[in-house]
Amino acid sequence: MVIEQKNVVKGELTVPGDKSISHRAIMAGALAQGVTEIEGFLLSEDCLVTIDCFRKMQVGIEILPNNRVKVFGRGLHGLKPYQQPLNTANSGTTIRLMLGIMAGQRFNSILTGDDRAHKRPMGRVVKPLKTMGAHISGKEDGNFVPFIINSSRLNGITLDLPNSGTQLKSTLLFASLFAEGETAITERIRSRDHTELMLMNFGANIKIDGNTVRSIAAPELYSQSVWIPGDISFAIYFIAAGLMVPNSEITVKNVGINPTRLVIFDVLKRMGANIEITNIRTVNNEPVGDIYTRSSELHAVTIEPDEVARMIDEIPIMAALATRANGTTIIKEAPEVMQKETNRIKAASLELAKMGAKITEDPEGIIVEGGRSLKGTIVESYNDERIAMALAVAALVAEGETMIRRPQCVDVVYPEFFDVLYKL
């Protein structure tokens, strides 16, 4: 993929449906009684993997034109056993949340994944499920796929999470639908809350009390009509382009603006970014708005570990933005970033340095000396879609042409990304 420097980017656009919400809409719909109709579904490889898993357990799911999906739910206890392993490919969201769902079923199952999934440690999720009474075994004491999940009775637990842990919290909330007693999860810093909002919309007995989420199993979930807003983690690349390229204006419409996802906007505003959110409303418990941004003179900031942990997907694009900020930006390390297949801090540092950025890495994170011109060159995506998209945006302000190797990784989450970027 070759990206050329641009002198201006302007436009009004929408982005695909939120990936996190798309996964959860299928899962909640499959476990609910009745027919759930979903609009704005993200038809990415990861989300299609989730659909495939439930189809194999005899949940009827129709994919319709214009990103619409119908899910013919079977109820909390209506899934049927599949005689072969359920393959979650490389979707970390699918396998983690499916662990919680399958742990509560009345039949045995096996979860597996592709070669990359076999390298992803999962003990942090498996261990608390075992505390709830789940019978899960896997390689290296349940740390790696494939997982064998035997039928068991689950009990609610009380758990304090020291770090941001959206997917762990979500896994346990799905498991709590099948558990006796109350499950209470307390976070030091509140993480993304799409799961609790989605399940509450479907009738789950969930209450949010500050940083604590409490769940008691309800007799059933009930089908809903779900409209999925645009994914803010996709919108950020076009927002960044509008900030970085001179004389530019970008509006991204109908974006999910859940407060637990807006830490990146807090950081950008500290950097001096011109960003406005308008037309704010609430749909299916999720806040939605239109985001307008224009070229800005950015200045350096320090991004703390707690902030980094809450914007894991956005770290590469933040590193790219930091190259345009006056002064020294420090992006501190966070354990959650290291747990990705790609160490995104290290990968972003290496590739942006090839383009002329002055970036150094130390044990605490990366240090970016901003205000330097970038030059086009050959860069590597590491088969990580977030790295590829961040490098594509950086290429817009790099002199000459930038060639991104293995750009097809973006198809997993946003197949139209490069086409949209070209048209700005």
C-alpha positions in Angstrom: 0.0 0.0 0.0 1.5 3.4 -1.1 0.3 6.6 0.6 1.3 10.0 -0.8 1.7 13.3 1.1 -1.4 15.6 1.1 -1.6 19.4 1.5 -5.2 19.3 2.8 -7.9 16.9 3.8 -11.5 17.9 4.1 -14.8 16.0 4.2 -17.8 14.7 6.1 -18.0 10.9 6.7 -19.3 8.1 8.8 -17.3 5.2 10.1 -18.4 1.5 10.5 -20.3 0.4 13.6 -18.5 0.0 16.9 -16.6 -3.3 17.0 -17.0 -3.8 20.7 -20.8 -3.2 20.6 -21.2 -5.3 17.5 -19.7 -8.4 19.2 -21.9 -7.8 22.3 -25.1 -7.3 20.3 -24.7 -10.7 18.7 -24.0 -12.4 22.0 -26.8 -10.7 23.9 -29.2 -11.4 21.0 -28.2 -15.1 20.9 -28.9 -15.4 24.6 -32.2 -13.6 24.5 -35.7 -14.8 23.8 -37.1 -13.5 20.5 -35.7 -11.8 17.4 -33.1 -9.1 17.8 -32.7 -6.7 14.9 -29.3 -4.9 14.6 -28.5 -1.9 12.4 -25.0 -0.6 11.8 -23.3 -3.9 12.5 -19.6 -4.1 11.7 -19.1 -6.8 9.1 -15.4 -7.4 9.9 -13.6 -10.7 10.1 -13.6 -10.6 13.9 -17.3 -10.0 14.2 -18.1 -12.6 11.6 -16.2 -15.1 13.8 -18.6 -14.3 16.6 -21.6 -14.9 14.3 -20.0 -18.2 13.1 -19.6 -19.5 16.7 -23.3 -19.0 17.5 -24.5 -20.4 14.2 -22.7 -23.6 15.1 -24.7 -23.7 18.3 -27.9 -23.5 16.2 -28.6 -19.8 16.7 -30.3 -18.5 13.5 -28.4 -15.4 12.3 -29.2 -13.6 9.0 -26.9 -11.0 7.5 -29.0 -8.5 5.5 -28.0 -5.6 3.2 -26.8 -2.3 4.6 -25.1 -3.8 7.6 -28.2 -5.2 9.2 -28.4 -8.4 11.1 -31.2 -10.5 12.6 -30.5 -12.8 15.5 -33.1 -15.5 16.3 -32.3 -15.9 20.0 -32.5 -19.2 21.8 -32.6 -17.9 25.4 -30.0 -18.2 28.2 -30.2 -22.0 28.2 -31.1 -22.7 24.6 -27.7 -23.0 22.9 -26.9 -26.4 21.5 -23.6 -28.3 21.8 -21.3 -28.3 18.8 -19.3 -31.5 18.4 -16.2 -29.8 17.1 -14.1 -27.0 18.6 -15.5 -23.5 18.2 -12.9 -21.6 16.3 -12.6 -18.0 17.3 -9.7 -17.3 14.9 -7.7 -14.3 16.1 -10.6 -12.5 17.7 -9.5 -11.8 21.3 -12.9 -10.3 22.2 -14.7 -13.4 20.9 -12.7 -16.0 22.8 -12.6 -14.0 26.1 -16.3 -13.3 26.2 -17.2 -16.8 24.9 -15.3 -18.2 27.8 -17.8 -16.5 30.1 -20.8 -17.7 28.1 -19.6 -21.3 27.6 -18.6 -21.6 31.3 -22.3 -21.3 32.2 -23.7 -23.8 29.7 -25.1 -27.2 30.5 -22.9 -29.0 28.0 -19.2 -29.4 27.3 -17.4 -27.3 24.7 -14.0 -26.6 23.2 -12.7 -23.1 22.2 -9.7 -22.7 20.0 -8.2 -20.1 17.7 -5.6 -19.6 14.9 -1.8 -19.5 15.2 -1.7 -16.0 16.6 -4.4 -16.8 19.2 -2.2 -19.7 20.5 0.4 -17.2 21.5 -2.1 -15.0 23.5 -2.0 -15.5 27.3 -5.5 -15.9 28.7 -4.8 -16.9 32.3 -6.0 -13.5 33.6 -9.5 -14.4 32.3 -9.5 -18.1 33.1 -8.4 -17.8 36.7 -11.4 -15.8 38.0 -13.8 -18.0 36.0 -12.4 -21.0 37.9 -13.0 -19.1 41.1 -16.7 -18.9 40.0 -16.6 -22.7 39.7 -15.9 -23.0 36.0 -14.2 -26.2 34.9 -11.7 -25.0 32.3 -8.5 -26.6 31.2 -6.0 -25.5 28.6 -2.3 -25.5 27.7 0.1 -24.4 30.5 -2.5 -24.6 33.2 -5.3 -22.9 31.3 -3.2 -20.0 30.0 -3.4 -20.8 26.3 -5.9 -22.2 23.8 -7.4 -24.7 23.1 -9.7 -24.6 26.1 -11.8 -27.5 27.2 -14.9 -26.2 29.2 -16.9 -28.8 31.1 -20.4 -28.2 32.4 -20.4 -26.8 35.9 -22.4 -24.7 38.4 -21.2 -21.1 38.7 -21.4 -19.0 41.8 -21.1 -15.2 42.0 -17.8 -13.7 43.2 -16.6 -10.3 44.4 -13.5 -9.1 42.6 -11.4 -6.0 42.7 -9.5 -5.2 39.4 -6.3 -3.3 40.0 -5.9 -2.3 36.3 -8.3 -1.4 33.5 -9.8 -4.6 32.4 -12.8 -4.2 30.0 -12.7 -7.7 28.5 -12.1 -9.4 31.9 -15.0 -7.5 33.4 -17.2 -8.4 30.3 -16.3 -12.1 30.5 -17.3 -12.2 34.2 -20.6 -10.3 33.5 -21.6 -12.8 30.8 -20.7 -15.6 33.2 -22.8 -14.0 35.9 -25.9 -14.5 33.8 -25.6 -18.2 34.7 -24.3 -17.9 38.3 -26.0 -18.3 41.6 -25.8 -15.2 43.9 -24.3 -11.8 43.2 -21.2 -11.0 41.1 -19.6 -7.7 42.1 -16.7 -6.3 40.1 -14.9 -3.1 41.3 -12.4 -1.3 39.2 -9.9 1.3 40.3 -10.6 3.2 37.2 -13.8 2.6 35.3 -13.2 0.9 32.0 -15.4 0.6 28.9 -19.0 -0.3 30.0 -20.5 -1.5 26.7 -21.3 -4.9 28.2 -23.2 -3.7 31.2 -25.1 -1.2 29.1 -26.0 -3.8 26.4 -27.1 -6.4 28.9 -29.2 -4.0 30.9 -30.9 -3.0 27.6 -31.7 -6.7 27.2 -33.2 -7.0 30.7 -30.2 -8.3 32.7 -30.3 -7.6 36.4 -27.2 -5.4 36.5 -26.6 -2.2 38.5 -23.8 0.3 38.2 -22.6 1.9 41.5 -19.7 4.2 40.8 -16.8 1.9 39.8 -18.6 -1.2 40.9 -20.9 -3.3 38.7 -23.3 -5.8 40.4 -25.0 -8.6 38.6 -27.6 -11.2 39.7 -28.8 -13.8 37.1 -32.2 -12.9 35.6 -34.6 -15.6 34.4 -34.3 -14.5 30.8 -33.0 -11.8 28.5 -35.4 -10.4 25.9 -34.8 -9.4 22.3 -34.3 -5.7 21.3 -33.8 -3.5 18.3 -30.1 -2.3 18.4 -28.6 0.6 16.5 -24.8 0.5 16.6 -23.0 3.9 16.5 -19.8 4.5 14.6 -16.7 3.2 16.2 -14.7 6.0 17.9 -11.5 4.0 17.6 -12.0 4.2 13.8 -13.0 7.8 13.8 -9.8 8.8 15.6 -7.7 8.2 12.5 -9.6 10.7 10.4 -9.7 13.1 13.4 -5.9 12.8 13.6 -5.6 13.5 9.8 -7.7 16.6 10.3 -5.4 17.8 13.1 -2.1 17.0 11.4 -2.6 18.0 7.8 -2.6 21.9 7.3 -5.8 23.7 6.3 -7.9 20.7 7.0 -11.5 20.1 8.4 -13.1 16.8 9.1 -16.5 15.9 10.5 -17.3 12.3 11.5 -21.0 11.8 12.1 -22.9 9.4 14.3 -20.0 8.3 16.5 -20.3 6.6 19.8 -19.1 8.9 22.5 -19.3 6.7 25.6 -17.5 8.5 28.4 -15.3 5.4 29.1 -13.9 5.8 25.5 -13.2 9.5 25.6 -9.8 9.6 27.4 -8.1 10.1 24.1 -10.1 13.3 23.6 -9.0 14.5 27.1 -5.4 14.0 25.9 -5.9 15.7 22.6 -7.5 18.7 24.2 -4.5 19.0 26.5 -2.4 19.0 23.3 -4.4 22.0 22.0 -6.6 20.1 19.5 -9.6 21.9 18.0 -12.4 19.3 18.5 -16.1 19.9 19.0 -18.8 17.3 19.7 -22.3 18.2 18.6 -25.7 16.7 18.0 -25.4 14.6 21.2 -28.1 12.0 21.9 -28.6 8.6 23.6 -29.4 5.4 21.7 -29.7 2.0 23.3 -28.1 3.4 26.5 -25.1 4.6 24.4 -24.3 8.3 23.9 -23.8 9.3 20.2 -22.6 12.5 18.6 -20.9 14.2 15.6 -17.2 15.1 15.9 -15.7 18.1 14.1 -12.0 18.8 14.0 -9.7 21.2 12.2 -5.9 21.7 11.8 -4.3 22.6 15.1 -1.0 23.6 16.5 -0.3 20.8 18.9 2.0 20.8 21.9 3.5 18.0 23.9 2.0 16.2 26.9 2.7 13.3 29.2 0.3 10.4 28.8 0.1 8.5 32.1 -0.1 4.7 32.4 -3.8 4.8 33.5 -4.6 6.8 30.3 -2.5 4.5 28.1 -4.3 1.4 29.5 -7.7 3.0 28.5 -6.7 3.8 25.0 -4.7 0.7 23.9 -6.0 0.8 20.4 -5.1 4.4 20.0 -1.5 4.3 21.1 0.0 4.1 17.6 -2.0 7.1 16.3 -1.1 9.0 19.5 2.6 8.4 18.7 2.1 9.7 15.2 0.3 12.8 16.5 3.1 13.4 19.0 5.6 13.8 16.1 3.6 16.9 15.1 3.4 18.4 18.6 5.9 21.0 19.8 8.0 19.8 22.6 8.6 16.3 24.2 5.7 13.9 24.5 6.0 11.0 26.9 3.8 8.0 26.4 4.3 5.8 29.5 4.2 2.0 29.4 1.1 0.0 30.5 1.0 -3.8 31.0 -2.2 -4.1 28.9 -0.3 -2.8 25.8 2.5 -5.4 26.3 -0.1 -8.2 26.4 -1.1 -7.5 22.7 0.4 -9.8 20.1 2.3 -6.7 19.0 3.9 -4.4 21.5 2.3 -1.4 20.0 4.5 1.1 21.8 7.7 -0.6 20.5 6.2 -1.1 17.0 5.1 2.5 16.6 8.4 3.7 17.8 10.4 1.7 15.3 8.3 2.5 12.3 7.9 6.2 12.9 11.6 6.5 13.5 12.1 5.1 10.0 10.1 8.0 8.8 12.4 10.5 10.5 10.7 10.9 13.9 12.9 11.3 16.9 11.7 8.6 19.2 13.4 6.9 22.0 12.2 3.9 24.0 12.9 3.4 27.7 11.6 1.0 30.3 8.7 3.3 31.1 7.4 3.9 27.5 8.5 6.1 24.6 9.7 9.7 24.4 8.8 11.6 21.2 10.6 14.8 20.2 8.0 16.7 18.2 8.2 19.2 15.5 10.4 17.2 13.1 9.5 16.6 9.4 8.6 13.1 8.4 9.8 11.5 5.1 8.1 8.7 3.2 9.8 5.3 3.3 9.0 1.6 3.6 7.4 0.7 6.9 6.0 -2.5 8.5 2.5 -3.0 9.8 3.5 -6.0 12.0 0.2 -7.4 10.7 -1.4 -5.2 13.3 -4.3 -3.1 11.9 -3.8 -0.2 14.4 -0.2 0.1 13.4 -1.1 0.1 9.7 -3.8 2.8 10.0 -1.6 5.0 12.2 1.3 4.8 9.7 -1.2 5.6 6.9 -2.2 8.9 8.6 1.4 9.7 9.4 2.2 9.2 5.7 -0.2 12.1 4.8 2.2 14.6 6.3 5.4 12.7 5.2 7.4 14.1 2.3 7.1 11.9 -0.8 5.5 8.4 -0.7 5.2 5.9 2.1 4.8 2.2 1.4 3.1 0.1 4.1 3.9 -3.6 4.1 1.1 -6.1 4.9 -1.7 -3.5 4.8 -4.3 -6.3 4.4 -4.4 -6.7 8.2 -6.8 -3.7 8.2 -9.4 -5.8 6.5 -10.0 -7.6 9.8 -11.6 -4.5 11.3 -12.2 -1.9 8.6 -12.0 -3.1 5.0 -12.9 0.3 3.5 -10.3 2.3 5.5 -7.9 3.1 2.7 -10.6 3.9 0.2 -12.1 6.5 2.6 -8.7 7.9 3.4 -7.9 8.4 -0.3 -11.1 10.3 -0.9 -10.6 12.9 1.8 
